[in-house]
């Protein structure tokens, strides 16, 4: 047995971890099910934990073919490996989350989204097909439009074990991003700026949710892939190297996430960003994956771990819902230094997270105080017609999950297809899925 957790290190559980290096290994594990497949452990909570059998898929990490931007790879391949292999050749992932250390299978299971969802949608937009091993050990190739495809993309590994997939990459002329930073001073100003820049390929905002004088201040980062003409004459279009990561050997003092200290940190961050407002060329790593520069940054919250709250609100209710969420966080004085706001566009699929509108993501230290606050945030989200991201969830009650009308259909589908007896996680049991 191994004691493991998700990226948030809450909860931790003793699990029997079995490593798969071949399709035969997966078939043997399915025969001995129940199980849940696990990629690189970047889901924040308990979505990839099963005490009986947690199937480690990182041993299946082979890239099988590549031609003209079309890649076939096994589920354990990391986005980092894809980028370092193909970016020097002028190819980049069509959709990427905020870390490059997610596995291909994990990206598919969570149907991850990035800073370009408003234009390009979620990860499903670049998936041509996915091979899934079902409860009987048979492998089915699911394609867009198939029910299995639509339930698997966003199904958190609960429709079977993802073995391999074919995805499409986008062409780029350089490894750089032409970035524009805007320093804004209110939520309404930030939402107006998002609305005015819908043609920007990438957009994301850090926003201050603390109770200080900078409450609602934000830094909006717009980006597009730079062309060769954008670069100074001596710059090389591609110089893709693996950067050294700064270690995080221990947690930050708990007081940094409360009261005066939190307000001060947010104020410093905003003023620093405001001084750098305007246009700049930044490398791909700095724009898409700033937190990846810190090895094990999840240790910042200490041994108790941390929780992430991420909701999506429909466009028509976003302004009022976000304002109420932010005011509630400020009143609680339980802070989040990492408060990220993104614009969502149209979304297809049976159980994927995004909806047209906005998504707000926040980190909180794991504590009773944080759990109490997050329960209030749940109520606000539901009152405004929102939903929650299962890849970030570690503590939602079943009643909150079932408030999503799609959850009942997902659970019924799993029971009818014989999946609920073979593929289970601590999360699926907690949420009644």
PLY file of the C-alpha trace (Angstrom):
ply
format ascii 1.0
element vertex 433
property float x
property float y
property float z
element edge 432
property int vertex1
property int vertex2
end_header
0.00 0.00 0.00
1.17 3.53 -0.78
-0.08 6.72 0.81
-0.93 9.07 -2.03
-3.06 12.08 -2.74
-3.92 14.48 -5.50
-2.06 17.69 -6.23
-3.76 19.43 -3.33
-2.45 16.77 -0.91
-5.96 16.63 0.58
-7.19 14.06 1.19
-4.43 11.48 1.44
-5.31 7.78 1.23
-3.62 4.38 1.48
-4.00 2.82 -1.95
-2.79 -0.32 -3.67
-0.93 1.17 -6.64
-0.50 -1.05 -9.71
1.67 0.15 -12.61
0.55 -0.55 -16.17
3.17 -0.75 -18.91
1.08 -2.49 -21.55
-2.47 -3.12 -22.63
-2.17 -6.58 -21.10
-1.35 -5.04 -17.71
-4.47 -2.89 -17.96
-6.62 -5.91 -18.88
-5.33 -7.82 -15.85
-6.12 -4.87 -13.60
-9.62 -4.52 -15.02
-10.19 -8.22 -14.38
-9.34 -7.58 -10.73
-11.42 -4.38 -10.57
-12.74 -2.13 -9.09
-10.07 0.41 -9.94
-9.42 3.94 -11.07
-6.75 4.93 -13.56
-4.27 7.60 -12.46
-2.04 9.71 -14.67
0.55 12.09 -13.25
-1.47 12.90 -10.14
-2.41 16.45 -11.15
-6.11 16.21 -10.31
-6.32 18.23 -7.11
-8.52 16.02 -4.93
-9.55 12.35 -4.77
-10.59 11.76 -8.39
-7.64 9.38 -8.99
-7.65 7.54 -5.65
-9.01 4.04 -5.09
-7.78 2.17 -1.98
-8.51 -1.20 -3.60
-6.61 -0.57 -6.86
-5.18 2.62 -8.32
-3.80 1.96 -11.79
-0.69 4.06 -12.49
-0.70 4.79 -16.23
2.60 6.68 -16.40
4.32 3.46 -17.50
2.41 3.70 -20.79
4.22 6.77 -22.06
5.07 6.02 -25.68
4.42 8.28 -28.64
3.33 5.90 -31.40
3.16 8.01 -34.56
3.28 11.59 -35.79
2.49 13.04 -39.20
1.64 16.58 -40.22
0.60 17.64 -36.73
-1.38 14.49 -35.91
-0.01 12.58 -32.91
-0.97 9.13 -31.66
0.26 8.53 -28.12
-0.39 6.41 -25.06
-2.29 7.80 -22.10
0.76 8.21 -19.86
2.56 10.67 -22.13
2.88 14.10 -20.52
2.08 17.34 -22.31
5.58 18.43 -21.31
7.05 15.58 -23.36
4.85 16.47 -26.34
5.93 20.12 -26.17
9.64 19.42 -25.80
9.50 16.94 -28.69
7.41 18.91 -31.18
7.66 22.61 -30.35
11.18 22.79 -31.85
9.54 21.46 -35.02
6.85 24.15 -34.99
3.96 22.37 -33.26
2.17 23.20 -29.98
-0.84 21.71 -28.15
-4.16 22.98 -29.43
-5.47 23.28 -25.86
-3.43 23.19 -22.67
-4.30 23.60 -18.98
-2.17 25.61 -16.55
0.39 22.84 -16.09
2.35 20.92 -18.69
2.78 18.00 -16.31
-0.68 16.57 -16.90
-0.85 13.24 -18.75
-2.66 12.83 -22.04
-5.13 10.44 -20.41
-5.72 12.89 -17.57
-6.29 15.76 -20.01
-8.90 13.67 -21.80
-10.60 12.37 -18.64
-10.98 15.90 -17.26
-11.58 17.45 -20.71
-9.21 20.20 -19.62
-9.53 23.76 -20.82
-7.05 26.56 -21.27
-6.76 30.29 -21.83
-8.30 29.92 -25.29
-11.61 28.25 -24.45
-13.59 31.29 -25.60
-12.35 30.62 -29.15
-11.19 26.99 -29.35
-13.15 25.08 -26.74
-11.85 22.38 -24.42
-9.39 19.54 -25.04
-12.00 17.53 -26.94
-11.59 20.00 -29.79
-8.26 18.41 -30.73
-9.07 14.73 -30.05
-9.80 12.60 -33.13
-10.35 9.37 -31.24
-9.63 7.69 -27.94
-9.22 3.98 -27.16
-11.05 2.99 -23.96
-10.92 -0.40 -22.22
-14.32 -1.24 -20.79
-15.42 -3.46 -17.88
-15.18 -6.64 -19.97
-11.59 -5.92 -21.05
-12.65 -5.04 -24.59
-11.20 -1.94 -26.22
-13.49 0.49 -28.02
-12.31 3.32 -30.24
-14.57 6.26 -29.46
-14.84 9.21 -31.84
-16.56 12.61 -31.63
-20.30 12.08 -31.79
-20.17 8.69 -30.04
-21.82 8.48 -26.64
-18.71 6.85 -25.19
-16.59 9.75 -26.44
-18.94 12.35 -24.98
-19.10 10.64 -21.58
-15.36 9.89 -21.47
-14.28 13.49 -22.20
-15.04 14.95 -18.78
-15.95 11.60 -17.22
-12.97 11.57 -14.83
-11.88 8.03 -15.76
-15.24 6.53 -14.79
-16.14 5.19 -18.27
-13.13 2.86 -18.50
-9.36 3.04 -18.82
-8.07 5.43 -21.47
-5.25 3.63 -23.32
-4.24 5.91 -26.19
-5.57 8.72 -28.33
-5.02 10.64 -31.52
-4.76 14.39 -31.11
-4.00 17.35 -33.38
-1.38 20.00 -32.65
-1.33 23.56 -34.01
1.43 25.09 -36.11
3.45 27.95 -34.61
6.28 30.02 -36.07
8.10 30.63 -32.78
8.20 29.53 -29.16
7.20 33.03 -27.99
3.93 34.64 -27.00
3.15 38.25 -27.85
1.65 39.27 -24.51
-0.35 42.34 -23.54
-0.84 43.08 -19.83
-3.68 45.33 -18.70
-3.92 46.56 -15.10
-7.60 46.99 -14.17
-9.20 48.28 -10.98
-12.61 46.60 -10.66
-14.52 43.45 -11.52
-16.79 45.31 -13.92
-13.80 46.83 -15.70
-12.25 43.37 -15.98
-15.39 41.79 -17.43
-15.71 44.65 -19.92
-12.09 44.08 -20.97
-12.72 40.36 -21.49
-15.75 41.24 -23.62
-13.80 43.74 -25.69
-10.97 41.30 -26.45
-12.81 38.16 -27.53
-10.62 38.06 -30.64
-7.48 37.57 -28.51
-6.39 33.92 -28.94
-5.52 33.62 -25.23
-6.80 35.53 -22.21
-6.63 35.06 -18.45
-6.85 37.37 -15.46
-5.47 37.28 -11.93
-7.96 39.05 -9.67
-7.69 40.21 -6.06
-10.41 38.63 -3.91
-9.04 39.87 -0.58
-10.74 42.51 1.59
-8.06 45.15 1.10
-8.01 48.36 -0.94
-7.13 46.39 -4.07
-10.27 44.22 -3.92
-11.36 43.59 -7.52
-8.09 44.81 -9.03
-6.87 42.50 -11.77
-4.12 41.85 -14.27
-5.48 40.72 -17.62
-2.95 38.83 -19.75
-3.78 38.61 -23.45
-1.63 36.54 -25.76
-1.08 35.21 -29.25
1.63 33.05 -30.77
4.37 35.38 -31.99
5.47 35.18 -35.61
9.07 35.33 -36.81
8.47 38.94 -37.86
7.65 39.82 -34.24
11.07 38.75 -32.98
14.18 40.94 -32.69
16.70 40.04 -35.37
19.05 38.07 -33.11
16.37 35.96 -31.42
16.08 32.33 -32.42
12.48 31.25 -33.14
12.92 27.99 -31.23
15.25 27.49 -28.32
13.17 25.03 -26.33
15.02 23.91 -23.25
13.95 22.35 -20.00
14.20 25.05 -17.37
15.58 24.46 -13.91
12.79 24.50 -11.35
13.06 26.23 -8.01
12.44 23.78 -5.17
9.78 24.33 -2.51
11.18 22.35 0.44
8.62 23.43 3.04
5.31 25.21 3.47
4.71 28.91 3.80
3.69 30.28 7.22
-0.12 29.96 7.59
-0.51 33.67 8.41
0.42 34.54 4.81
-3.01 33.34 3.72
-4.94 35.53 6.15
-5.82 39.16 6.79
-3.19 41.87 6.51
-0.51 39.61 5.06
-2.78 38.39 2.28
-3.87 41.93 1.41
-0.24 43.01 1.32
0.78 40.13 -0.96
-2.05 40.82 -3.38
-1.28 44.53 -3.40
2.39 43.93 -4.14
1.53 41.50 -6.93
-0.90 43.92 -8.59
1.43 46.93 -8.39
4.30 44.87 -9.78
2.12 43.76 -12.69
0.80 47.27 -13.27
4.34 48.59 -13.67
4.86 46.03 -16.44
1.58 46.77 -18.24
1.79 46.94 -21.99
3.25 44.70 -24.68
6.08 42.19 -24.31
7.44 39.00 -25.82
7.53 36.12 -23.35
8.47 32.48 -23.81
5.80 29.79 -23.98
6.68 28.39 -20.54
6.31 31.72 -18.75
2.94 32.50 -20.33
1.20 29.13 -20.09
2.87 27.52 -17.07
4.16 30.10 -14.56
3.62 27.81 -11.56
5.55 24.96 -13.18
8.69 27.00 -12.48
8.30 25.95 -8.83
8.92 22.26 -8.19
6.22 20.90 -5.88
4.60 24.30 -5.38
1.74 22.43 -3.72
3.97 22.25 -0.64
3.47 25.98 -0.09
0.38 25.24 1.96
2.19 22.92 4.36
1.43 19.41 5.54
-2.31 20.00 5.76
-2.52 20.53 1.99
-4.89 22.84 0.18
-8.27 22.92 -1.51
-9.22 24.47 -4.81
-12.60 25.91 -5.57
-13.43 26.29 -9.24
-16.85 27.09 -10.58
-18.31 28.12 -13.92
-21.10 30.67 -14.12
-23.39 31.25 -17.11
-22.82 34.47 -19.03
-26.11 36.06 -18.01
-25.39 35.62 -14.28
-21.62 36.04 -14.26
-21.36 39.66 -13.13
-23.65 39.30 -10.11
-22.43 35.80 -9.24
-18.74 36.71 -9.37
-19.33 39.85 -7.30
-21.12 37.84 -4.60
-18.43 35.16 -4.58
-15.66 37.74 -4.25
-17.46 39.69 -1.51
-18.04 36.49 0.46
-14.36 35.55 0.19
-13.31 39.02 1.30
-15.65 38.94 4.32
-14.33 35.53 5.38
-10.74 36.81 5.26
-9.58 33.32 4.28
-7.46 34.16 1.34
-6.43 32.89 -2.00
-3.28 34.32 -3.53
-3.98 32.41 -6.74
-7.35 33.73 -7.96
-7.77 33.16 -11.68
-10.60 34.32 -13.93
-11.17 33.10 -17.50
-13.82 33.56 -20.18
-15.57 30.44 -21.48
-17.14 29.97 -24.88
-19.54 27.30 -26.23
-19.05 23.75 -24.97
-20.28 20.36 -26.13
-20.16 16.98 -24.40
-22.29 15.12 -21.90
-20.35 15.89 -18.69
-17.66 18.47 -19.45
-17.17 21.34 -17.02
-17.21 24.58 -19.07
-20.28 26.58 -20.03
-20.52 29.92 -21.89
-19.61 32.52 -19.29
-16.78 32.78 -16.77
-14.82 30.49 -14.50
-13.20 31.51 -11.21
-10.55 29.33 -9.56
-9.13 29.88 -6.06
-6.80 28.02 -3.70
-7.43 27.83 0.04
-5.40 26.18 2.81
-7.12 22.99 3.95
-8.89 23.86 7.21
-12.32 23.84 8.80
-12.55 27.56 8.15
-11.89 27.05 4.44
-14.40 24.21 4.22
-17.05 26.40 5.81
-16.33 29.20 3.35
-16.38 26.87 0.36
-19.78 25.58 1.40
-21.09 29.16 1.16
-19.42 29.54 -2.24
-21.20 26.35 -3.36
-24.56 27.89 -2.48
-23.80 31.11 -4.36
-22.69 29.17 -7.43
-25.82 27.04 -7.48
-28.07 30.08 -6.94
-26.59 31.59 -10.10
-26.95 28.44 -12.23
-23.28 27.45 -12.09
-21.40 24.17 -11.88
-18.13 22.80 -10.45
-14.92 21.36 -11.88
-14.46 17.75 -10.75
-10.73 17.81 -11.55
-10.30 20.38 -8.74
-12.82 18.97 -6.26
-11.82 17.28 -3.00
-14.74 17.91 -0.68
-18.10 18.64 -2.35
-21.12 16.98 -0.74
-23.20 14.63 -2.88
-26.13 17.04 -2.80
-24.05 19.76 -4.45
-22.84 17.45 -7.22
-26.35 16.17 -7.85
-27.53 19.76 -8.31
-25.95 19.46 -11.75
-28.80 17.87 -13.74
-26.25 15.91 -15.80
-24.93 14.02 -12.77
-27.99 11.79 -12.44
-27.78 10.85 -16.12
-24.07 10.09 -15.76
-24.66 7.83 -12.75
-27.53 6.04 -14.53
-25.40 5.49 -17.64
-22.59 4.01 -15.52
-24.95 1.63 -13.75
-26.63 0.48 -16.96
-23.29 -0.11 -18.72
-21.81 -2.06 -15.79
-19.18 0.63 -15.20
-20.07 1.53 -11.63
-18.87 -1.84 -10.34
-15.52 -1.73 -12.19
-14.38 1.89 -12.24
-14.69 3.81 -9.00
-12.77 6.48 -7.13
-13.07 8.06 -3.73
-14.60 11.01 -5.54
-17.20 8.96 -7.42
-18.25 7.26 -4.18
-18.41 10.57 -2.30
-20.50 12.21 -5.01
-22.75 9.25 -5.73
-21.63 8.95 -9.34
0 1
1 2
2 3
3 4
4 5
5 6
6 7
7 8
8 9
9 10
10 11
11 12
12 13
13 14
14 15
15 16
16 17
17 18
18 19
19 20
20 21
21 22
22 23
23 24
24 25
25 26
26 27
27 28
28 29
29 30
30 31
31 32
32 33
33 34
34 35
35 36
36 37
37 38
38 39
39 40
40 41
41 42
42 43
43 44
44 45
45 46
46 47
47 48
48 49
49 50
50 51
51 52
52 53
53 54
54 55
55 56
56 57
57 58
58 59
59 60
60 61
61 62
62 63
63 64
64 65
65 66
66 67
67 68
68 69
69 70
70 71
71 72
72 73
73 74
74 75
75 76
76 77
77 78
78 79
79 80
80 81
81 82
82 83
83 84
84 85
85 86
86 87
87 88
88 89
89 90
90 91
91 92
92 93
93 94
94 95
95 96
96 97
97 98
98 99
99 100
100 101
101 102
102 103
103 104
104 105
105 106
106 107
107 108
108 109
109 110
110 111
111 112
112 113
113 114
114 115
115 116
116 117
117 118
118 119
119 120
120 121
121 122
122 123
123 124
124 125
125 126
126 127
127 128
128 129
129 130
130 131
131 132
132 133
133 134
134 135
135 136
136 137
137 138
138 139
139 140
140 141
141 142
142 143
143 144
144 145
145 146
146 147
147 148
148 149
149 150
150 151
151 152
152 153
153 154
154 155
155 156
156 157
157 158
158 159
159 160
160 161
161 162
162 163
163 164
164 165
165 166
166 167
167 168
168 169
169 170
170 171
171 172
172 173
173 174
174 175
175 176
176 177
177 178
178 179
179 180
180 181
181 182
182 183
183 184
184 185
185 186
186 187
187 188
188 189
189 190
190 191
191 192
192 193
193 194
194 195
195 196
196 197
197 198
198 199
199 200
200 201
201 202
202 203
203 204
204 205
205 206
206 207
207 208
208 209
209 210
210 211
211 212
212 213
213 214
214 215
215 216
216 217
217 218
218 219
219 220
220 221
221 222
222 223
223 224
224 225
225 226
226 227
227 228
228 229
229 230
230 231
231 232
232 233
233 234
234 235
235 236
236 237
237 238
238 239
239 240
240 241
241 242
242 243
243 244
244 245
245 246
246 247
247 248
248 249
249 250
250 251
251 252
252 253
253 254
254 255
255 256
256 257
257 258
258 259
259 260
260 261
261 262
262 263
263 264
264 265
265 266
266 267
267 268
268 269
269 270
270 271
271 272
272 273
273 274
274 275
275 276
276 277
277 278
278 279
279 280
280 281
281 282
282 283
283 284
284 285
285 286
286 287
287 288
288 289
289 290
290 291
291 292
292 293
293 294
294 295
295 296
296 297
297 298
298 299
299 300
300 301
301 302
302 303
303 304
304 305
305 306
306 307
307 308
308 309
309 310
310 311
311 312
312 313
313 314
314 315
315 316
316 317
317 318
318 319
319 320
320 321
321 322
322 323
323 324
324 325
325 326
326 327
327 328
328 329
329 330
330 331
331 332
332 333
333 334
334 335
335 336
336 337
337 338
338 339
339 340
340 341
341 342
342 343
343 344
344 345
345 346
346 347
347 348
348 349
349 350
350 351
351 352
352 353
353 354
354 355
355 356
356 357
357 358
358 359
359 360
360 361
361 362
362 363
363 364
364 365
365 366
366 367
367 368
368 369
369 370
370 371
371 372
372 373
373 374
374 375
375 376
376 377
377 378
378 379
379 380
380 381
381 382
382 383
383 384
384 385
385 386
386 387
387 388
388 389
389 390
390 391
391 392
392 393
393 394
394 395
395 396
396 397
397 398
398 399
399 400
400 401
401 402
402 403
403 404
404 405
405 406
406 407
407 408
408 409
409 410
410 411
411 412
412 413
413 414
414 415
415 416
416 417
417 418
418 419
419 420
420 421
421 422
422 423
423 424
424 425
425 426
426 427
427 428
428 429
429 430
430 431
431 432
